[in-house]
Amino acid sequence: MKIVLKISGKLVSPEDPGYISRITSVIDSLLKEGHRVVIVTGGGDIARRYISACRALGGNEGICDLVGIEASRLNAMLLITSLGDRAYRRVVRNVDELLQAWGTGLVIAAGGFQPGQSTVAVSAIIAETISADLLIYATVVSGIYDKDPLKDPSAKLLKRVSVSELRKILSGQSVAAGRYELIDPLALSILERSRIRTIVLDGRDPETILRAVKTGDVGTLITYE
């Protein structure tokens, strides 16, 4: 199975190398089962701090995005370091580099690609490019809710959600540099046109990723009409 794993920058960071080691163990398990894996990392708090400084210094949204992209690539490099010889040794920066790296058979890691794209969208682009069997969004919530669970305690976790329903739920989210929310419109459009099997789950326990691959019965499954 070809798997693309998008890991939130809230999970992968230099402050918690132990988490990166746990993710590495999960990837090792997937490799032993014969799967191929591409990892996409977000920039997290470090990206937001740099973007905030860049904006304060007069940087426009495109420049701020470039700053955030570099932060996401640093997080990807941490995973490459942890994986050692199992990983392609450079962070891929665009689709051309992705295709070149794919031919090696190694685990590939990426951060952002270009301004205007979230790393969520990048993971969808990668999944489409390699015809992935499964795309996993590992974040810090249990999946997709019918409302914002941080604002409304009555929010309910959805086991399945269609793209059209998801657009309604996520309408009005921010697209400013460093403030992309769960799934942005570009990512949704790519998922919809390629009908990529996609699961959104809580990645704070990396073992949940293995459960998603083996059973699919975890988090929220995005469906297509």
ChimeraX attribute file (.defattr): number of C-alpha atoms within 10 A of each C-alpha:
attribute: neighborCount
match mode: 1-to-1
recipient: residues
	/A:1	14
	/A:2	16
	/A:3	21
	/A:4	27
	/A:5	24
	/A:6	27
	/A:7	28
	/A:8	24
	/A:9	24
	/A:10	17
	/A:11	24
	/A:12	25
	/A:13	25
	/A:14	13
	/A:15	8
	/A:16	10
	/A:17	14
	/A:18	12
	/A:19	17
	/A:20	22
	/A:21	15
	/A:22	15
	/A:23	23
	/A:24	20
	/A:25	16
	/A:26	17
	/A:27	24
	/A:28	17
	/A:29	13
	/A:30	19
	/A:31	16
	/A:32	10
	/A:33	10
	/A:34	11
	/A:35	15
	/A:36	19
	/A:37	23
	/A:38	24
	/A:39	23
	/A:40	29
	/A:41	33
	/A:42	30
	/A:43	31
	/A:44	20
	/A:45	17
	/A:46	20
	/A:47	26
	/A:48	19
	/A:49	16
	/A:50	19
	/A:51	26
	/A:52	17
	/A:53	14
	/A:54	18
	/A:55	15
	/A:56	10
	/A:57	9
	/A:58	10
	/A:59	15
	/A:60	13
	/A:61	17
	/A:62	14
	/A:63	16
	/A:64	23
	/A:65	27
	/A:66	19
	/A:67	24
	/A:68	31
	/A:69	28
	/A:70	18
	/A:71	27
	/A:72	28
	/A:73	24
	/A:74	21
	/A:75	28
	/A:76	28
	/A:77	19
	/A:78	18
	/A:79	26
	/A:80	24
	/A:81	16
	/A:82	17
	/A:83	20
	/A:84	12
	/A:85	11
	/A:86	17
	/A:87	21
	/A:88	19
	/A:89	17
	/A:90	16
	/A:91	25
	/A:92	22
	/A:93	17
	/A:94	16
	/A:95	15
	/A:96	10
	/A:97	13
	/A:98	19
	/A:99	14
	/A:100	10
	/A:101	20
	/A:102	17
	/A:103	8
	/A:104	11
	/A:105	12
	/A:106	17
	/A:107	23
	/A:108	25
	/A:109	29
	/A:110	31
	/A:111	32
	/A:112	30
	/A:113	23
	/A:114	16
	/A:115	16
	/A:116	17
	/A:117	20
	/A:118	31
	/A:119	29
	/A:120	26
	/A:121	24
	/A:122	24
	/A:123	29
	/A:124	29
	/A:125	21
	/A:126	21
	/A:127	26
	/A:128	19
	/A:129	13
	/A:130	16
	/A:131	14
	/A:132	21
	/A:133	14
	/A:134	19
	/A:135	25
	/A:136	25
	/A:137	26
	/A:138	27
	/A:139	19
	/A:140	17
	/A:141	17
	/A:142	18
	/A:143	23
	/A:144	28
	/A:145	20
	/A:146	17
	/A:147	16
	/A:148	14
	/A:149	14
	/A:150	9
	/A:151	8
	/A:152	10
	/A:153	9
	/A:154	12
	/A:155	14
	/A:156	14
	/A:157	17
	/A:158	16
	/A:159	17
	/A:160	16
	/A:161	18
	/A:162	13
	/A:163	18
	/A:164	13
	/A:165	12
	/A:166	18
	/A:167	15
	/A:168	10
	/A:169	16
	/A:170	19
	/A:171	10
	/A:172	8
	/A:173	14
	/A:174	12
	/A:175	14
	/A:176	14
	/A:177	25
	/A:178	25
	/A:179	14
	/A:180	18
	/A:181	13
	/A:182	17
	/A:183	19
	/A:184	20
	/A:185	18
	/A:186	17
	/A:187	19
	/A:188	19
	/A:189	15
	/A:190	18
	/A:191	24
	/A:192	19
	/A:193	10
	/A:194	16
	/A:195	16
	/A:196	20
	/A:197	18
	/A:198	21
	/A:199	26
	/A:200	27
	/A:201	23
	/A:202	21
	/A:203	24
	/A:204	20
	/A:205	14
	/A:206	19
	/A:207	13
	/A:208	19
	/A:209	26
	/A:210	15
	/A:211	13
	/A:212	19
	/A:213	18
	/A:214	10
	/A:215	8
	/A:216	16
	/A:217	13
	/A:218	19
	/A:219	26
	/A:220	23
	/A:221	21
	/A:222	23
	/A:223	19
	/A:224	14
	/A:225	7
